[in-house]
Amino acid sequence: MLMRPSLMRSTPAALLPSAVQLRLPSGQTLGREEAPVRLSLAQWACLARLKSGQVGGLAEDYVEGRLGLEGRMRDIMGAVLHLLPGNPVDKGTGWWMPLWARARSLRAHSPGRDAAQIQFHYDVSDAFYALWLDPRRVYSCAYYPSEGMSLAAAQEAKLEHICRKLMLRPGERFLDIGAGWGGLLLWAAEHHGVDATGITISRHQHAHVSRLIDQKGLHKRVRIELRDYRELDESQPFDKISSVGMFEHVGQARMPAYFGKIQRLLKPGGLVMNHGITSGSTRNRELGSGMGQFIERYIFPGGELLHVATVLTDMAEAGLEMVDTENLRPHYARTLWAWSDALEARLDEARRVLAAEAGSVRAEKILRAYRLYLAGSAMSFEQGWIALHQMLATRPSGQVQGGDMRGSQSVYPFRRDYMYPP
């Protein structure tokens, strides 16, 4: 009881962002009546988190029903920026933090735990994801080469962008690690004529892609396996490999082994595309102010983000030579806002779909978590707290080749005009 008056005195309406109206557990209202964002606190503890800028804790309060939240997601994220005490990628680290993070990463990424963590996220409900993803269910950063593109068109542009970077050719053996709902796997087979193998540890995704392969009559040269990347046979290396939205789940401690496995799976001279989310900080693997903990608990358990410099170091030490790196950070912000807008437009339908599989109470928690996750991630990409890098690498063949690019040791031409020739 003693903390309530002090909290109320130190949180007058003048200290609130102008876009926020706040209703306290006592019923008292602070802020403008016409504010576009309205918060209702059911517990006094929520006010302490509001004061300290622990937006991850506030997000958890919303999911668990301790905080009411009304307003457009763009307005809500604008208010979040004002509530944060500082840049969430600038938190300091003690000497012990890297040791603790490595130990945690080792524990979190055994094959069994990885499977459980992937299924926690991707097996929520295929019908739920279908409500807000594009028709191909491409669940990764789209590519917008021109203004006014729809999400569906931008996702197809991304698939083609990757295939062109990889220089896919008919008959080549192509591996897609973490194939999702099959967007890239099927695009590469149908538009570039490759012999395609995809792997996933999501049972829902495996079943979905298997149905698509049968429906399209592609079973002779396309296959999807329910398999961990560590189990892949290395005796017949692939010409080209992609990993899209996958390595975020690998873990920092397992990254050298991951890229080592890819190097052994790739033919000498072949190309690999690693497309994934990277940290805006060289020191931290999760966002501060409680945001990283929220993502870990409700969205991506076991997920770890690394700075692009760290990723490129691990790739190089595994024997992969980086030949092209592109940052698509604003493209992912636009992609996430498209997903967020699509979900916001179908909230009632999303509740029904989730309730059919998870029950009404859990369905509401899932929906609330995803609303914040999509909009919050869009904001994080806009602010530069996280980024999206496409890293194209080759396994040098060891054979010095002649021609105008003597010493290339790869099918890569060491110029970019091959991607989109005039």
N, C-alpha and C positions, 0 to 999 in steps of 0.2 A: 504493500500500500504506500510506503514511503517514496518509492521511485516514481509513482505516477505524476504527482505535481511537478517534480523537477523535470521530468521528460516533457510535460506540457509547456512549462515555462521556457524551455530551451528550444521548442519547436513552434514558434509563432508562425502565422500565415506568411509573414514577410520572408521567412527563410525557405518557403516552399517554392519550387519552380512555378512560374506563372501559369503553366499549362495544367497544374495539378490541383484538384480539390481533395482534401483529406478528411475522412470521417473517423474519429477516434472511438475506441471501445466504449467510452462514456456517452457517445451520441453527439458530442460536440463536433462541429464542422469547421474546418480551416480552409481558406483559399476561396477563389472566385466561384460563384455559382455556375457561371457559364464555362468553366474550365473544361477542355476537351478530354482530360484524363481524370478519372475518379477512383480513388482508393478508399476502401473501407476496411479498417483493422478490427479483427475480432479479438485480438489479444494484444496486451501492452508490449509484449516482447517484440512484436513486429515493428513497433515504433523505434526501438533501440536499433534494429537492423536498418531502418530507414535513415536514422540519424547518421549512422556510421558508413552508409553507402554500400552495405553488403547486399548488392542486388541479387546475387545468387541465392542468399537466404530468403529474400523477399519472393523470388521466383518459386522457391520451395513452399513458402507460405501460401502462395496462390494455388499451386497444384494440390496442396493438402487441405485447402478450404479455410485457411486461417486469415486470408486476405481476399477481399473482393476487388476486382479489376474491371473497369469499363473504359472503352475508348477505342479508337482506331489503332492498329498495331504500330503504324508509323508515328503517331502522336505519343504512344507509350514509350517507344524507343527513344524519341526525342527527350522525353522526361528522364529516362534512365541516364542519358549523357550528363544531365545536370545533377543527378544524384550521386554519381561516381566521385569518390574522393580524389581520383587522379587517374593516370594512364594505367589500365589493368595489366599491361605487359612490362611495367617498370618496377614491379615489386623486387625488393632485394632478396638475395639468397645467402645463407650461411655456408661455411665450408662443408658442412655435413649434408647439405641438400642434394648434391649430385650422387652421393653414396646412397642416400635414402631412396632417391628416384630410381636408381639402377636396381636396387634390391626389390623395390615394388614392381618394376617392370619385368624382372625375371619371374616373379611369382605370378604375375597377371597373364602371362602369355605362353602357357603350355597348350598343346593341341586341344585338350578337353576344355580348358577355360576359354580359349579363343572361340571354339564352336558355340559354347553357351552364350558368350558375349555377342557374337554375331547374330545368333538366333533371337536374343533378347530384343535387338533393334529391328532386324530385317523381317522377322517372322511375326511382327505385330498383327498385320492383316494386309493381304494383297489388295483387297478391295479399298482399304483406307488409303494406301499409297496411290491407287489408281484415281482417286478423287482429285488429287492436286499435282501429280506428275504429268508429263506429256504422254501421248498415246503409246510410245515405245517404253515408257517407264524408265527413262534414263535418269538415274539418281546421282548425278554429278554435275559439275559446272558446265553450263552451256557456253557456246561461243557465238558472239554477236558481231559479225564482220560488217554489218550495216545497220542503220537506224530503222526502227519500225518493225523489226523481225518479231514474229511470234515465238513463244517458248519452243513449240514443236519444231519450227524451222531452225532455231538456234541450236537445238540439240542435234539435229541432223547435220548442221554445219560443224558442230564439235566432233561428231563421229567421223566425218569426212576429213576434218583437219588432222585428226590422229592418224587415220589411214594413210594420208598423203605424207605426213612426217615419217611414218614407218616405211614408206615406199613399198606398200603391199603389191604383190604380183600374183597372177593366177598360178595355182598349184603350190604356192609356198605353204609351209607348215607354220601356222599361227597359233599362239597360246595367249589366252586372255585370263589372267589371274584375278579372281574376284569378279566374275562375269555379271553379277547383278541379275537383272531381268532380261539379259541377253541382247541389249541394244547394240553394243559394239560387235559382239560375236557374230550376230546375224547380218549386220551392215557390212562387215568385212567379207563375209562369205558371199552375200548377194551382189555387192557392188564391186568387189575386187577379186572374186574367184578363188579365195584361199581355202585351204583345208584347215578348218578351225576347231580348236579344242578349248573349251572353257571350264573353269573349276569354280566351285562355290562351296561354302559350308553352311549355307542357308537352305533348309529343306524346302521352304516355300518357293524360293527362287529356282531351285533345281527342278521342281515339278513344273513350274510355269514355263521355263525355257525348254524343257523336254517336250511339252505340248506344242510349243511354237515350231520346234524342229520337225515334228511329225506333220503338223498342219501345212508347213511350207515344203514338205518333201525333200528336206535337206539332210536326212539321216546318213547319207553316204559320205558326206564331207563335212558335217558339223556334228559335234558331240558336246554334251555338258556332263561333267562328273561331279559327284558329291565327294569332294576330296580336299584335304588340307594341302597347301603348297609344299609342305615338307615331305609329303608322300609321293611327289611326282617322280617318275622314272627319268633318269638322266642319260640313258643309253642312246636315245634318239633325239638329239638337240633340235630346237626349233629355229626356223629362219628369222622369225620376228616374234616379239613378246610385248604384251601390254599389261600394265597394272594401273587400273583407274579407280581411284577412291578406295584403295586397298591398303596401302602401306601405313595409313593412319592407325590401323588396327594391329600392326605388327609389334610395336613397342620398341623403344630406344635400345634396350638391352639386346633385342633379337635382330636389330637392323643389319649388322654385319653378316650374320648368318643368312638373312633374307636375300640380300644382294649377292652373297656368295652362291646361293642356290640358283638365282636367276642367271648368274654368269655361267654356271655349269649347264644350265638348260638351254643356253643360247649358242648357236653355231658361231665359230670364229668368223668375224666380219659382219655378223648379224646386228640387228638393232632392237633396242628395248625402249619403250615409252613408260616412264613413271609419272603419272598424273595424280597429284594429291594435294591436300591442304598442308600448309606449312605455318609455323609460328612466326609472328612478327618480332619475337624476342630471341636473342641468341642464348639466353640463360634459362628461360622457363618453358615448361611443356604444357602449361595450362594457363588460362586467363585468371587474373586475380579478382578480388572483390567477391569471391564465392562463385563466380560464373563457371570456372572449371569443375568445381565439385558438383554443381547442378547438372552439368552435361554428363559427368561420370555416373551420377546416380540414376538419372531419368532417361538419358538418350543413348550415350555411347560408353558403356562400361568398358574399361580397359583401353580407351582411346588415348593416344599420345601424339602431340604435335612437336615437330622438330623444325628448327630454322633451316632454310634451304642450304646454307653453308654446311651444316652438319650432315644433311642428306647427301650432298655431293661428295663430301669427304668419305662417307661410308661406301658410296658407289665406287669411288676411285680406289679405295683400299681393297675392294672386292675384285678389282681387275676390269672395271667398266669405265670407258673413257666418255666423258660428257662431250657431246658435239653440238647440242642446242638446248637452251633453257628459255622458257617464256613465262612471264607472270601474267595470269589472267584474273587478278584479284577483283577489278571492277565488274568483270563478266560474272563472277560468282555472286557478287552483291545483287546484280540484276536478276540472276537466276533465282536466288532465294526469295527476293521480293515477289517474283512471279509465282513461286510455290506458295508463299504466305498469302498472297491475294486470292489464289485459287482455293486454299483451305478456308479462309475467312468467308468466302462466298458460299461455302457448303457445310457450315458448322453443324446444322441439324442433321444432315445426311451422314456426316462423319460420326456423330454421336450414335446414330442407329447402327451403322456398320460396325463400329467398335464394340458396342453393347452386345451385338449378336455373338461375338467371339470372346469377350472379356467380362461381360456383365456391366451393368450401368455405372457402378461406383468406380471400378477400375477404368472404364471407358472415359469417364469425365477427367480422371487424372491424366491419362494418356493424351487426350485432346488438349488439355491445358498446357502440358509439357511441350507438346509439339508446336503449339501456337507461339510460345515464347522462344523455343529453339529456332524456328525458322526466321522469325523477325529479328531475334537477337543475333543470329549468325549473319544475317544481311547487314545489320549495323556494324558488326565486328569487321566484316570485309570492307565496308565503306570507310571505316576509321583506320584501317591498316593494321589492326591488332592481329589479324591472321591473313594469309594469302593463299593463292592457288598457283602452283608451279607445274608446268609440263617440262620434264627433264628427259631429253632424248639422249641415249647413250649407245655405245657400240662395244662389242667384245673384240678388241684388236686381233687380227688374224696372225700377226707375227710375220707376215709375208709382205715385203716392200713391193708395192705395185708401181708400174710406170705410168705414162700418160701425163696429163696436165696437172694432176694432183698426186705426184709421186710420193709414196710413203703413206697413203691414206689407210691401208690395212683394213678397209671396211667398204661396204656398199655405199656408205654415206658419201655424197659428192663434195662435202665441205663448202657448200654455198646454198643459199635458201631459195634460189629461183626455181628449183625442181619442184617445190611444193605447189606453186601456182604459176606455171609457165604462161607466157603471154599468148 
